Amino acid sequence: MAITTHQPTIGLIGLGNIGLLHADRYAALGASLAGMDTTASARRRFADRYDSPVFDDHRRLFDAVDAVVVAVPNAYHDRYAVAALESGLDVFLEKPMADTGANAARIADSAASADGVCMVGFHNRFRPVVEQFKRLQDTNRFGTLTHVQANYVRQRGIPDGGTDGWFTRRSIAGGGAVIDIGVHAIDLALYLAGYPPVDDIVGTTRRAPEHEFDVEDAGSAFIRCVGGPTIALEVAWQSNRPDNRSFVIEGTEGGAILHPNEERLELFESGHKTVVHADPTDPYERQARSFLRAVEDGTGPTRNTVTEALAVQRVIDGIYRSAADGSPCSGRAASSEPALAPGLPGEHVSD
């Protein structure tokens, strides 16, 4: 891995809302920017907003940057990530790693043999309250973790209103609520539990009858990990209950309820409850700073690794397979389902 001796130039692949979110953070940290999108209006918006070069071909972008942020629809993640890694660039890949486990494994194989850094976008790990929980966990405050209840539930929050856009198209997104927001819940639950290997998964998915799209709007799963910990997952774009993004953690010596978005941690020990509040900071900026440091130092990330992201992708695949088959699924095998072939007519890069 090469050490960068100048402030790196970051290339944004995909100049939709998520791409611009990342661009804002890197610009605030003083990085130079360049962009790439197949949509002319997205290129114009980027050029006007950042006064930075913009391209319609990723190969031209690669010649102008030190690292890239891949923020395109899920079905195109492997195309651009692999191309960038094979070109010797460092890569930050927005979640999920890919649309299927097979394509995620392709990225992982490329990252393993590449010279560059590869990091995956799980921003919740950079929230101060999550770090506070991990510090307490490192002191054995909770004993052995036995169970995590992971919730990522919206009362109403279907992307694009469920009527347009790629989030509700299986051929591009790879799935619905489970792969879109469930990916955050799965990653954080595994992270809180110390990322144990997953043994088996039982999953189910649901879609309200009034929705005409071909992906789920909600899903549930029970995940059994090697060594004993279990994870119960609830995910929904739309539900008849309040929003809930809490994580209930149970251990042999204590427990906690983590509220990442509120930077609040409730501790339960010996029959007593203590509430801890962390100072809110922008997790996306802290994540960007971590990636910039990895690019500058030429060292791989210690958080948000490709190995962890591949484990998350396999859980997602397992939930979908279990839901389809009506039976438990091994958490160790990646999906063999083919992804949408890159470059098909109608390819849409903006996220």
N, C-alpha and C positions, 0 to 999 in steps of 0.2 A: 504494500500500500504506500502510495506516494504521500509525502508530507507537503501540504500547501503552505508556501511562505508568504502569500498575499491573501487579502480578504477574498474568499472564494466568490465566484459568480455562480448564482443558482439559476438553473433553468426550470421553468414551470411548464410541464406537459399537461395540457388541459387547463383552460382559462375561464372556466365557469366559476360558480360561487365558492367552491372549496379551493380551487386553484388560487383565487384572489385572496381568500382567507390566509393561506400560507404565504402568498407573496407579500401581504401587508406585514406579517411578522418578520420575514427576512429583511424587508426594506427597513423596518424599524431598528433592526440589529446592525444595519450598515452594510449589508451585502448588496452587491450589484446583481441585477436581475436581467433575465431574458425569458421570452415566452414562446410557446408553440401551440397552435390550435388549428384544426382543419376548418373552423368556422370563421369567416371574414369579420363578422361583427364582434366576435370575442377577441380577435386580434386587435381590432381598432380600439376597443375599450381598454385593453391592456396597455397598448402603446400610449394612449392619452393619459391613462392614470399614473403610469410609472416613468414615462419618457424613456423607455427601454426598448431594445431591439426585439422584434417578434418575427416568427417564422411560421410557414405552413408545412414544413417538413422536419421531422425529428432529427434527421441526419445533419441538416444544416445547424440546428440548435446545438447538437453535440459538439460541433467544432468550436462553439463560442462559450462553453461553460465548463465549470469544474465538477459540478454535481447537478442532479435533477431531482425534482419533486414530481412524482407520477400521481396526478389527480384526475384521471379519466374514468369513465364508467368501467365497472368491474371486469367485463369481458375482454377489455383491452389491456389490463394490467400486465399480463405476462408478456405481451408483445413488446411494450415499451420498456419494462423493467429489464427483460433479458437483453434487449438491444443495447440499452445503456450500460449494463454490466459488462457485456462483451466488448463494448467500446472503451472500457477502462474507467468509466465514470462512477462516482459514488451515487447511491440511489436512496431517496426517501420515498417510501411507497405508502400512499394513503390506504386506510383500511377499506374493506377486507383485503387480505393478501391477493386474492384472485376470486374468480367466480366459481371455481371448483377446486377440490383438493388436488386433482391431477395437474391443473395449471399452477397452483401454488407450489407443488413439488418441483415443477419445471423451473420456477423462479429460484427456489431453494438450491437446486442443483447448480444453477448458473452462479448464484452468489457464493457457493462453496468453492468454486473453481476460479472466481474472478479476483482481481487485485483490489477492487474497490470496496468501500463500506456499503452495507445495506441495512436500512432501519425501517420499521413499519410503524404506522401512525396510530398508536393507542394513547391518546393525550391524557386520559384520566390518571395514568400512572404519575403524571407530573403535577397533580394537584397536591398542595401541602398537606391536606388532611389524610390522603392516602399514604404519603411518606410518614406522617405521624403514626398511623396504624402500624406500618412496617417497622418503625423503630421500637414500638412497644412489643411487637411480635418477636423481634430479635432478642429482647430481654426475657423471653419465655413468659410474658405477662399472661397469655391466654392458655398456656400449656400446649397440648397437641390439638390442632384444629380438627374437628370432626365433621362439620357441615357448614356450607355457605348457601344462603338463600339469595339469589341474584335476581333483581327486578329491574327491567327497563321498559316501563309501561307508560304509554301516553293515553290520555283520555280521548284526545283527537289530535292526529298528527300524521296523516298519510302524506308522503312526499308528493308535491305538485298537485295536491288535492285528489290524487288517484285517477285523474282524467288524462294526464299527458305526462311526457317525460319518460326516462328510461328506468327509474327506480321500480316501477310496477310492471316491467317487461322481463320475464324470466330469461329470455334469450340474451339479454344484455346484463341484467343485474345478477343472475344466477339464483335468485330467490327474492323473498320479500322482507318482512320485518326481522326474521331471524338473522339473515346475512347483513342487513343494513344496520340495525341498532343492537340486535342480539350479540353481534360480534364484540361490542364493548362490554356487555355483561359477562360473556364467556371469558374474555381475556382478563377482566378485573377479578372475577371469581377465582380463576386459576392462579393469578398472580398473588392474591391474598392467601391462597392455600399453598403457595410455594411451588406452583407449576408441577404438580405430580403427574406422572403418566396417567392417561385415561384408560380405564379398563373397558367399560361398556356404557351404552347410552340408550335410553328409551325416550323417544320424542313424538310429539304430535303437533300438527299445524292446523290452522283454521282460517277461513275467509268468510266474512259476512256475505249473505246471499245477494245483497244489493250491489256488490262490487263485481265489475265485469273483467277486471284484470286477472292475469293468470299466476299470481303469486299470493302467498299467505299474508294476512294482515296481523296474525298473532301466532304464537307458538309456546309450547311448554316442553320441558325436558327434565329428566332425572339422570344425572351423570355420576357414575361410580368410578372413583380413582383407585389406582394401585396403592395399597397400604392403608386403605380405609376411608379417607375423606369422601364425602358426597356433596354434590351441588344440585340444587333445585333451581330451575330457570323459568322465569316468566317474562315474556316479551310481547309487546303489542304496539302497533301503530294506532289502533283504535280500540277503546274498551269502554265499558260502562262503569268506570270507577275513576278516582282521581289519579293524576300523574304519580308515578312511583319509580324513583331511581335509587332505591335503598338496597344495601347489602347487609344481610343479617349473618353474623359470623359466630359460630359456637365452638368453644374449646373446652378442654377438660378442666381448666383452671379459671376460665372467665369467658365472657362473650362481648360482642359489640354490635352496634348498628351503625354502619357507615353511610353518610349522606354526601356523596362526592360533590354534587352541584352546589350544596349549601355549605361546604367546608365544615361539616359538623360530624362529630364522632361521639356516640353514646357508649359508655363502658358499663358493663354489668359484672360485678365481682363480689362474691360473698354476700349476696342479697342487697348490695348497694349499687346505685346508679350515679355515674359521673358524666357530665357533658363537657366535651372539649371542642373549642372553636379554633380553627386555623385562619390565619390572615389570607384572604382571597388574592390569588395572583392568576395571571393568564396562563393556563397550561399549554396552550398552543405556542406561545412565545418561549416558554421554558423548553418545550420539546424542540423547537427550531434551534434554540441555543445549543442544545445537546447535540443535534445533528451537525451544526456548524463546527462545534468543537471536534467531533469525530472526523470531519472532513479535513480540518486544519492539522490535526495530529496524525491522521492516517491510521487511527485505531478503531476497531469495531465497537459498536454500542454495547453497554452492559444491560441496558433496558431496551425493550421493544425489539428483540432480536428476531431474525428470520426463523430460527428454530421454534420459538414461542408462537409466532404467527402461523406457522405451519400446523402446530398442534391445535390452535384455535380453528383453523380451516377444517381440520379433520373432524373436530367436534360438530361443526356446522354440517358437514357432509353426513355425519352419523345421524344427526337429528332428522335430516331430510330422508335418509334411507329408512330409518326406523318408522317415520311417519308414513312412508309409502308402503312398507312391508307389513306394518302392524306388529313388529317384533323387535327385541333388543338388537343393537348393532355394536360391533367392536369399535372402539375408539382409535384403533391403531392403523387402520387401512384408509388410504386416500381414495377418493372417488375416481372411477375410470370414465365417468361421463364426459364426452368431449365438450369443449367450450365453443362458443361462437367463433368461427374462423375470422381472424383479423382481416380487415380490408374489404369485408363484404359491402355491397352497396348500402348506403345509409349509415355508414360508420359516423359516429358522433363523439367527438373528443371532449367537448365541454362538459363539466360536471355541474 
